[in-house]
Amino acid sequence: MAQEQKQLLEQIEELLEEQTQPASVALKGLLSEKRSSDIAEVVELLDNDQRRAVFDVLGKPVSAEVLEKVDEATRAELFELLKEDELADLISELDADDAADLLAELPEAESQEVLEHLAEAEAEQIKDLMSYSEDSAGGIMDPIVLSVSEDATVAEAINEIRAAEIDEDFYSVFVVNRFGQFLGDVRIRSLITVPADTKIKQIVDTDTIHVKLNTDQEEVRNIFSKNDLIVVPVLDENNKLVGRITADRVIEVAEEEAAEDIYAMAGTDAAELENISPLHAAGVRMTWLLPCLAGTAVTAVVVLLFKNTFIEAGHLGIFLTAFAFTPMIAAISGNAGLQTSAIVVSGLATGDLAALRVGQVFAREVRVALFVALACGIIGGLICALLPNLISAVALAGDPTDVLMKSIQLAEHLRIVFAFVIAMFSAIMVATTLGLFLPFLFRRIGIDPAISSGPLVTTANDSISVAIYLALALLLTQ
């Protein structure tokens, strides 16, 4: 925490401990000088009684901003702390899109009760936004837009702008026809530099980039990024103007998408932030770790089956020596696949055209994998060749009767090394192939590609790589 924030926290806690009227007045004065973002950061560190006291001295507009800016876990506690009518008052202070986002975090029954305390028009507007998918353009748009008719003159358009009750900054005015269908936009600069009697349709830019209600928010983010946009209009299926998305909202979306990908790649979920209960958080993580546990059990089955086969062939010593290097192959191949998957997932998330072309990505990643596989195979082979002999020498020096160590002949050891090199190379190539194609497959069937970089697929890589290695070791020692 920054020094200023730490100092603010200490001042607030000091005033709250006094529990006197002068202290409340001093607290109100102190908070009135601070930004809502700074207050939100401090509120996250207070207990519920302290939060209650802070909200009691804050004005409604600032309280609403603080409620919006705290993290989800803190907000969930504030929802419990605030009464329905109080929460409704704060919700009414927010823009409709922000209000819809906050109410979406409540259980449906509770959000409906809060909406009943709002003005009918305001409640309907928020309900409309909540009806859209939270990951779509409709779910993140602001329904309040400034538009003028194509038949209006510049003077009439300027008068409409002056009369409009809109608090948000804007840099252009959207133009619609008499049916409300979107035609383009007019920059503010154009409005003030052309004659007042000029028709809007004469200066409208019809090449304006727009999105549809059901456009995924990740695609919206990519559109903003590639075209350096400040605002983009949102249209319905009939091309009617229904809202707008601004750059600041897209920044929030980018943060959400990045967090979701990180959670997915780590095998956990953002739902942990919605509930601070350790039991709940453990439950969320276990839904991902249980399949991984099952996957490692499969690996154990593979090892045990090979162990029996080695014993039947009279090669227990070879099995024990070979088995010592299975973690190396599993770890290296799994991480190689993870690297490839991370590159592909990142490209898909940013809308990089190169990442969307499977053939081009495959050609590049296969070449990279070949170099990596060769390097890891050779270096790992040297380790496999030298380490057992070194350990054996030390062990035999201390215990000359160690028969197991002497049971591995030079020819057999060289076969294990050869099996290790081939298996390392093969496992990396297989893992890289999985890391390359699974994100495309998951994306095709509607699953977040980031999951393909998670523990589930890493576990699959382990089972496959161990099976390849032990099978080669068995075949080459026959």
N, C-alpha and C positions, 0 to 999 in steps of 0.2 A: 504494500500500500504506500502511495506517495506520502511524503511528510505532511503536506497540507491536509490530506484526507485523514491521516492519523490524528492530527491536531484537532480537526473538526469533530471526530469521534470522541476524543477525550473531553472536549468542551460540552458536547451534547450529553454525555454520560454524567458529567459533573453537575449540569443544570437539572437533569432528571432526578438525581439523587436527592436534591434539596426538597422537591415536592412542595414548593410554595408558590403563591401567586406571582411574586416578583420574578421567580425563576422561570415561570411559564412565559411571562412577558419577555424576559431576556432571551429565552429559547426561540420565541416567535421572531424577535428582531434578528437574532443570529441566522435563522434559516431563511429569512426574507432576503438576505444578501447573497445566498448561495444558489447555484444552478440546480435544477431538478436532478440532473445526472449525478452531481456530487452527493446530494441528499439520498438518492436511491442507493448509491454504493455504501453509504453509512447504514442505512436502514437494513440492509442485508446482514449486518453484523450485530444488530440489536435483538433483544428478546421481545416477545409479543407485548408485554406490558409497556416496554419502552417505545415500541412501534406505535402502540395505541396513543401514547402521550404525544408523539411527534405528529401523527395525523390529526390530533385534536387542535394543534396550533397552526397547522398549514392551511392555506386557502384551498378551495376546491380545485381550481385550475392546476396548481402546483401538485396537490395530492394526486390528481389524475395522472399527471406526467410521471410522478414517482412510481405509481402503481404500474404504469406501462413499462418503465425502464428497469425495475428490479428483475432478478432472475426468476425462473418459473417456480422453483422451490419456495422462495420467499413469497411470491405472489399467491401461491396456493395457501400459505398460512394467513396472508392478508385477507383472502376471500373468506376464511373462517372467522377472522377478526372483525370484519366490517359487516354491518347490518345490511339487509337487502335494499332498503331505501337509500342508505348512505352509499352503497355500491352503485346503485342506479344513478345517483347524483354525479358520481365521479365518471361513470361511463358516458353520461350525457355531455361531459366536458371534452371528450375525445372526438377525433375525426371518426367517421363511420367505419372506415377500414380497420383502424386501430381498435375500436370498440368491438367489432366483430371478432378480431383475433383474440381479445381477452375473454370474451364470453364463450368462445369455442373451447377454452380450457376448463370451463365449468361443466358439471354434469348437465344433461339436457333439461332436466326438471328445474334445476336452480337457475339456469340461464333464461328459461321461459319466465320464471318468477321475476327476475330482474327486468326483463323486457316489458313486463306488465306495468312497471313503475315509470316507464318512459313515455314521452309523447307518442301518439299513434304513428305520425309520419316518420319520426325518428326510428321507432321500433321496426317499422316495415322496411325501412332502408337497411337497417342492420340485419334483419332476417334475410333479405335478398342476398346480401353479401355472404351470409353464413350458409346459404344454400349451394354455393359454389364450392368445388374442391379447394381445400386450403393450399394445395400445391399448384393451383392454376392461376392464370392472369386474373380471372374473376375474383379469386379469393384474396388477392393482394392489391387490387385496384382501389382507387379513391373514386367514388361515384359522383363527386362534385366536380363538374367540368364547366369551363367557360367556352361557349360556342355562339356563333352568329350565323345568320342566314346568308347564303350566297348572293341573294338579291339586295342585301343591305348596302348602304354606302359606307365609306370609311367614317364619316361623321356619325352615322347611326351606330356603327360598331363601337366607336369610342364612347358614346353615351351609354351603351349597354354595359361596357366594361366598368364605367364609373358607377353605374347603378347596381352592379353585381355585388352581392355580399359573399365575398370569398377572401379568406385569410391567407391562403397559400400564395407563394410567389409563382409567377408564370412568365414565360418568355415568348409564347405564341398563343394565338387564338384559333381554336378549331372551327372549321367551316362545315356546315351541313346544308342539305337541300330542304325543301318544304316537307319532306317525309321524315326528316331527322337522320337521313343517311349521311355517313361521313364522306366528305369530298377532299379534304386536305387541311392545311393550316396556313395562317398568315402570321409572319413574324411581327412583333411589336414595332420593330424598326421600320417596316414597310408602312404600318398604319400612320406613323408620324412624319413620313417623308413624302407621301403622295397627296395629291389634292383631295380635299374633303369630300367632293362629290364623286370620287372614283368608286365604282362598284367593286365589292369584295371579290366577286368571281373573276375579275380581271387580274387580281394580284395573288390569288390563292395558289399555293404550291400543292399540286395534286400528286406529287411523288413522295408523300409523307409515309414513313414507315409506321405500320400499325400491327396490333396483335389481336387475336380472337379471345373470347371469354375462356375457352378451354385450352389455350396454349399453356404448356407446362412452364412453371416459374423458372426452371433451369434454362429453358430455351429463351425466355424473356431476358434473363440475365445475360445470356450470350449475345442477344440482339443489341442490348445496351452497350456491351463491351466492344463489339466489333464495329459499331457505328457511332460511338462517342455521343450517345443521346443523353438528353436531360429529362425528357418526358416522352411518353409514347401513348397514343390513344388506344382504347380498348373497344372493340366492336362486337356486336352479337352476330348471330347467324344471318341476319338480314342487313348487315353492314351499318346498323344504327349505332351511333355513338352512345356508349353506356358508362364510360369512365376513363380514367387515365392512371398511368403508373409513372412515378417519378424516380429519379436516380437514387434518392435517399432510401426509398423502399427497396430498391434493387440491391443496395449494399446490405441491407438486413437479410434479404433472400440469399445473397452470396455467403454470408456468415452461417445461415441456417443449413444450406446445402453442404458447405465444407464440414460443419459439425456432424451432419448426418453421415457423410462418407467416412469420417474418422471413426464414429461410433460403429458403423457397419464393418469397417476393416478390422476393428478391435474385437468384434464379436459381442458388442453390447448395444445399448439403445438409449436414445435421448430421453426415454420415459423415466430414466433414473432421476432426472432433474425435477420431475413433476411430483416426486414423493421422496422425502428425506429419510424414510424408514430404511434402516440397513437390511431388514428382512425383505422388503420390497425390492431394493436394489439387487440383493443376492438372487432373488427370484428371476429378475430380468436377465441377469448374467447367466444363470443356470439354464435358461431356455436355449442359450447358444452353446454352453459348455457341455451339456448332456450329449448332444450329437457328436461332439468332439471326443467325449469319453467313449462313446460307442465306436467311433472310428479308431481310437487307439486300441480298443479291445480287438478289432479286426486285425490290426498290426500284430498284436500278441498272438492271435490265432495263427497267422502266417508264420511267425517265428517258431511256434511250437510244432507246427506241422513239418517244417523244414528240419527242426531238431530231431524229430523221430526218424525222418528219412536219412539224415546224416548218421544217426546211431545204427540203423539197420545196415548201412553201407560200411560201418566200421570206421567212420571219420569224425568221431566226437571231438577230437583235438582240433581238427580243421574247423569244425563248426564254432567252437569256442573262440578260436582266433579270429575267424571271419566276423562273428557276432560283435566282437569288440569295436568294429568299425561301422556298424550299422547306424549309430547316431550321427556320425559324420556325414554319411551319404544322405540320410533323411533330412538333416538340418540344412545342408548346402543346397540340395535340390529344391526343398521347400522354399527357402529364401530366394533362390533364383526365379522360381515361379512367381513369388510374391512381387519381386521387382518388376517383372514383365507385366503382371496384372495391374500394378500401381500405375505404370506408364499408360496402359490402355484405358484404365478407368479415368485417369486424369484427362486424357484426350477426349473421351466421350463426354465427360462432364463439362468441358469448356467448349464443346461443339467444334473442335478442331477437325477440319475436313479430312486431313490425313488419317486421323484416327478412325474415321468412318469407313475407310477403304480397307477391307480385310486383307486383300492381296498385298497392298503396299506395306501395311504394318507387318504382315507375316514375313515378307522378304527381308525387311530390316531386322526384326527380332530374331529370326532364325540365324542370320549371320552373327549377330551379337552373341546368341546362345552358343553357337559353335566355338567361338573364341573362349567364352567363359568355361564351357564344358571341357575343352582341351586343357586349359590352364589348371582348373580344379582337379581334373583327372590326373594330370602329371604330378602336380604338387602333392595331392592326396596319395597317389601311388608311392611316391618317395617316402612319405610318412608311414604308410602301410608296410613298406619294405624294411625300413630301419627300426621302427619302434618295437615290434615284437622281438627282434633279435637283441635289441638293447635291454629290454625287460628280461628276456630269457637269460642273458649273460649275467645280469645282476642276481636273478633268482637262483640260477645254478651255482653261482659262487657261494651262496649261503646255504643251499641244500642240494648237494650233488645227486641225491636220490630222487629228485623230481622227474618222474618218468613222463608226465604229460608234456612238459616243456620239450623234452627230447624226442617226443613222438612225431613232431612236425618236421618232415624232411625238407631239404632245400628245394627240391622240385615242387613239392606240395605248396610250400610257402610262396614260391614264384607264381604258381597258379592262382593263389588267393590274391596276390598283388595284381595280376592280370585281370582277374574277375572284378577286383575293386575299381580299377581304372575304367574298364568297359562299363561297369554298373554306374559309376559316377557320371560318366559321359551320357549314358542312356537316360538315367534318372533326371538329369538336368534338362535334357531335350524334351522328355515327357512332361516335366513340370512346367517348362516354358510354354509348351504347346497348350497345356491346361490354362495357364495364366493368360495366354493370348486369346483363346477361343471362348472360354467361359464368360468373360464380360460381355462379349457380343451375344452369346446365347442367352444370358440372363436378361440383357436389355431387350432381346427379341420377344421373350415370353413375359415381359412386364415386371421383372424383378430388378431391384437396385443392383447395378453391376458391381458396386463396392463390396457386396457380400462375397463375390468371388475371390476377394483378397483376404477374407476372414479365416478364422480358425478351422471352419468346416472343410474348406478346400485344402488348407495346409495339411490337415490330418489325412486327407485322401492322398496327397503327394507322399506322405510318410509311408503309407501302406504299399503304394505302388513301387516306390524306390527300394524299400526293403525286400519286397518280393523279387524284383529284378536282380538285386545283388546276390541274395542267397541262392536263387536259381542258377545264376552263372557260376557261383562258387561251387555248387554241387556238380554241375555239368563238367566243369573244367578239372575236377578232381577224380572223375570216374576213370 
